[in-house]
Amino acid sequence: MRPLSSSQDFLPEVGYGIPSLQTSNMINSGYSAITFNEAIPVAFEGNIQRALNELDNIVNNSELPCYIVGNSLGALIALHFAFKKGSNKIRKIIMSGSPGQLEMETGVSLNDLHTGSEEYARILVSHVFHDMKKVAPNIIEKGTNEIKDLFHNNHTFNNIARWLLFSRKYDVPTVLNQVSLPIDLIWGEYDEITPIKPWVDITNNFSNLSIKIIEDSGHSPMLEDPALFSHSLLTSINS
């Protein structure tokens, strides 16, 4: 029987997470997959402890070792879980597009996005992808609408602000010094939201880190090159 893959489908603050294709591929390869399908500011409000408790419950109730896979803010939560909780049931953390180091400007302010304007939402989406022509129009439309709704809602907007504060104060090197679990990074070569260079540099300093670069992709390589991302994810889990 294969280990449980706890694939955390955290939709990041920009509205895109690890999509169902990757989850289906893991299931077809003999893994079980447990996903969170709501955006983080909805699923966990603005509360990191709530996110940790949810993950702790999944890991503790699993009879098999777990892999925790997170995209964007979900990746940082996965790392924080390994740091705060740890568990001999966790086999590996797999992260993609995590904040916590360098975060670039996205061409719009929080106040702009809070207006619920489609124009501002589309500007943010344009920074998520390196080549939008590689992404199906319905996915772009879905992400744009999610961004509009998430940022326009006052309660969710306040939760987003709390998560941004959490990520921008996070000390990744200090945390990594205290995490011995294997951590695989799968990153878009041209990620404009959470650039790859600081993560490449830090990988050279920790023997438990490895990185796979998805060429010609941005912040959401699982959508720009789903086949290669899926292959990289399964390779990480099987290694």
C-alpha positions as CSV (number, residue, x, y, z in Angstrom):
1,M,0.0,0.0,0.0
2,R,1.4,3.4,-0.9
3,P,1.9,6.2,1.6
4,L,-0.8,8.8,2.0
5,S,-0.1,12.0,0.1
6,S,-1.6,14.9,2.0
7,S,-1.8,17.3,-0.9
8,Q,-2.8,20.7,0.6
9,D,-4.7,22.5,-2.1
10,F,-4.3,25.9,-0.5
11,L,-5.5,28.5,-2.9
12,P,-3.0,31.4,-2.4
13,E,-3.9,35.0,-2.0
14,V,-3.8,35.4,-5.7
15,G,-6.4,32.8,-6.3
16,Y,-4.6,29.8,-7.7
17,G,-3.6,26.5,-5.9
18,I,-2.5,23.0,-6.8
19,P,-5.3,22.0,-9.1
20,S,-7.3,18.8,-9.4
21,L,-5.1,17.5,-12.2
22,Q,-2.1,17.0,-9.9
23,T,-4.4,15.5,-7.2
24,S,-5.8,13.1,-9.8
25,N,-2.4,12.0,-11.0
26,M,-1.3,11.2,-7.4
27,I,-4.5,9.2,-6.9
28,N,-3.9,7.3,-10.2
29,S,-0.3,6.6,-9.0
30,G,-1.6,4.8,-5.9
31,Y,-1.7,7.6,-3.3
32,S,-4.5,9.0,-1.3
33,A,-5.0,12.7,-1.4
34,I,-6.6,15.0,1.1
35,T,-7.1,18.6,-0.1
36,F,-8.2,22.0,1.2
37,N,-10.2,23.5,-1.7
38,E,-11.1,26.9,-0.2
39,A,-8.8,29.9,-0.3
40,I,-6.7,30.2,2.8
41,P,-8.3,33.4,4.1
42,V,-11.7,31.5,4.0
43,A,-10.6,28.0,5.1
44,F,-8.4,29.2,8.0
45,E,-9.7,32.8,8.5
46,G,-6.6,34.8,9.4
47,N,-5.4,32.3,12.0
48,I,-2.1,30.3,11.5
49,Q,-3.0,28.2,14.6
50,R,-6.2,27.1,13.0
51,A,-4.3,25.9,9.9
52,L,-1.8,24.1,12.0
53,N,-4.6,22.3,13.9
54,E,-6.2,21.2,10.7
55,L,-3.0,19.7,9.4
56,D,-2.2,18.1,12.8
57,N,-5.6,16.4,12.8
58,I,-5.0,15.0,9.3
59,V,-1.5,13.7,10.1
60,N,-2.5,12.2,13.5
61,N,-5.4,10.4,11.9
62,S,-3.4,8.9,9.1
63,E,-2.2,5.4,9.4
64,L,0.5,6.0,6.8
65,P,3.3,8.5,6.4
66,C,2.3,11.8,4.8
67,Y,3.6,14.2,2.3
68,I,2.5,17.8,2.7
69,V,2.3,19.7,-0.5
70,G,1.7,23.5,-0.5
71,N,1.5,26.2,-3.1
72,S,2.2,29.9,-2.4
73,L,1.0,30.8,1.1
74,G,0.1,27.1,1.6
75,A,3.7,26.2,1.1
76,L,4.8,28.6,3.9
77,I,2.1,27.1,6.1
78,A,3.4,23.6,5.3
79,L,7.0,24.7,6.3
80,H,5.6,26.3,9.5
81,F,3.8,23.1,10.4
82,A,7.0,21.1,10.0
83,F,8.7,23.6,12.3
84,K,6.1,23.9,15.0
85,K,4.7,20.4,15.0
86,G,7.0,18.0,13.3
87,S,6.0,14.3,13.2
88,N,7.6,11.0,12.4
89,K,4.5,10.6,10.2
90,I,5.6,13.3,7.8
91,R,7.9,12.0,5.1
92,K,8.5,15.1,3.2
93,I,7.4,18.7,2.6
94,I,7.0,19.9,-1.0
95,M,6.8,23.6,-1.6
96,S,6.0,25.7,-4.6
97,G,6.1,29.5,-4.9
98,S,6.3,30.2,-1.2
99,P,6.5,33.7,0.3
100,G,8.7,34.3,3.3
101,Q,11.7,35.7,1.5
102,L,11.7,38.1,-1.4
103,E,8.2,39.2,-2.4
104,M,7.8,41.5,-5.4
105,E,5.3,44.2,-6.1
106,T,2.4,43.0,-8.2
107,G,1.5,46.3,-9.9
108,V,-1.6,46.9,-7.6
109,S,-2.0,47.9,-4.0
110,L,-4.2,46.1,-1.4
111,N,-6.5,49.2,-1.5
112,D,-6.8,48.9,-5.3
113,L,-7.8,45.2,-5.0
114,H,-10.2,46.0,-2.2
115,T,-12.3,48.0,-4.6
116,G,-13.3,44.7,-6.3
117,S,-12.4,46.1,-9.6
118,E,-12.0,43.6,-12.4
119,E,-9.2,45.8,-13.9
120,Y,-7.1,45.5,-10.8
121,A,-7.8,41.8,-10.4
122,R,-6.6,41.2,-14.0
123,I,-3.4,43.1,-13.3
124,L,-2.6,40.8,-10.4
125,V,-3.4,37.7,-12.5
126,S,-1.1,39.0,-15.2
127,H,1.8,38.7,-12.7
128,V,0.9,35.2,-11.7
129,F,1.8,33.7,-15.1
130,H,4.9,34.1,-17.2
131,D,3.0,33.2,-20.4
132,M,-0.8,33.6,-20.1
133,K,-1.3,32.0,-23.5
134,K,-0.3,28.7,-21.9
135,V,-3.3,28.8,-19.5
136,A,-6.9,28.1,-20.4
137,P,-9.1,31.2,-20.6
138,N,-11.6,29.7,-18.1
139,I,-8.9,29.2,-15.5
140,I,-7.8,32.8,-15.9
141,E,-11.4,34.0,-15.7
142,K,-12.0,31.8,-12.6
143,G,-8.9,33.2,-10.9
144,T,-9.8,36.8,-11.7
145,N,-13.3,36.4,-10.2
146,E,-11.9,34.7,-7.1
147,I,-9.5,37.6,-6.6
148,K,-12.3,40.1,-7.0
149,D,-14.5,38.4,-4.5
150,L,-11.8,37.6,-1.9
151,F,-10.3,41.1,-1.8
152,H,-13.7,42.9,-2.0
153,N,-15.2,41.1,1.0
154,N,-14.3,43.1,4.1
155,H,-13.9,40.1,6.4
156,T,-11.8,38.1,3.9
157,F,-9.7,41.2,3.1
158,N,-8.8,41.6,6.7
159,N,-7.8,37.9,6.8
160,I,-5.6,38.4,3.8
161,A,-3.9,41.4,5.5
162,R,-3.1,39.2,8.5
163,W,-1.6,36.4,6.3
164,L,0.5,39.0,4.4
165,L,1.9,40.3,7.7
166,F,2.7,36.7,8.8
167,S,4.5,35.9,5.5
168,R,6.5,39.2,5.4
169,K,7.7,38.8,9.0
170,Y,8.7,35.1,8.5
171,D,12.3,34.1,9.1
172,V,12.9,31.3,6.6
173,P,16.6,30.6,7.4
174,T,16.0,30.4,11.1
175,V,13.1,28.0,10.6
176,L,15.1,25.8,8.2
177,N,17.9,25.5,10.8
178,Q,15.4,23.7,13.0
179,V,13.7,21.5,10.4
180,S,15.4,18.2,9.5
181,L,12.7,16.8,7.2
182,P,13.4,16.6,3.5
183,I,12.0,19.6,1.7
184,D,11.6,19.7,-2.1
185,L,11.0,22.9,-3.9
186,I,9.3,23.1,-7.3
187,W,9.5,26.6,-8.6
188,G,8.6,28.5,-11.7
189,E,11.7,30.0,-13.4
190,Y,10.1,33.4,-13.9
191,D,8.0,33.7,-10.7
192,E,7.3,37.4,-10.3
193,I,5.4,37.0,-7.0
194,T,7.9,35.0,-5.0
195,P,11.2,35.1,-7.1
196,I,13.2,31.9,-7.3
197,K,16.7,33.3,-6.6
198,P,16.6,33.5,-2.8
199,W,15.3,29.9,-2.7
200,V,18.1,28.7,-5.0
201,D,20.6,30.4,-2.8
202,I,19.2,29.0,0.4
203,T,19.0,25.5,-1.1
204,N,22.8,25.6,-1.3
205,N,23.0,26.0,2.5
206,F,20.8,23.1,3.6
207,S,21.4,19.5,2.8
208,N,17.8,18.5,3.3
209,L,16.6,21.0,0.5
210,S,16.4,20.3,-3.2
211,I,14.9,22.4,-6.0
212,K,13.4,21.6,-9.3
213,I,12.9,24.6,-11.7
214,I,10.0,24.6,-14.1
215,E,11.3,26.5,-17.1
216,D,9.3,29.2,-18.8
217,S,6.7,29.3,-16.0
218,G,5.8,31.9,-13.4
219,H,4.2,31.7,-9.9
220,S,1.8,28.9,-10.9
221,P,3.8,26.3,-12.8
222,M,1.2,23.7,-12.1
223,L,-1.1,25.7,-14.5
224,E,1.5,26.8,-17.1
225,D,3.1,23.4,-17.4
226,P,0.8,21.0,-15.7
227,A,2.4,17.9,-17.2
228,L,6.0,18.8,-16.1
229,F,4.8,20.0,-12.7
230,S,2.9,16.8,-12.1
231,H,5.9,14.7,-13.2
232,S,8.1,16.7,-10.8
233,L,5.7,16.3,-8.0
234,L,5.4,12.5,-8.4
235,T,9.2,12.2,-8.8
236,S,9.6,14.1,-5.5
237,I,7.0,11.9,-3.7
238,N,8.5,8.7,-5.1
239,S,12.1,9.6,-4.4
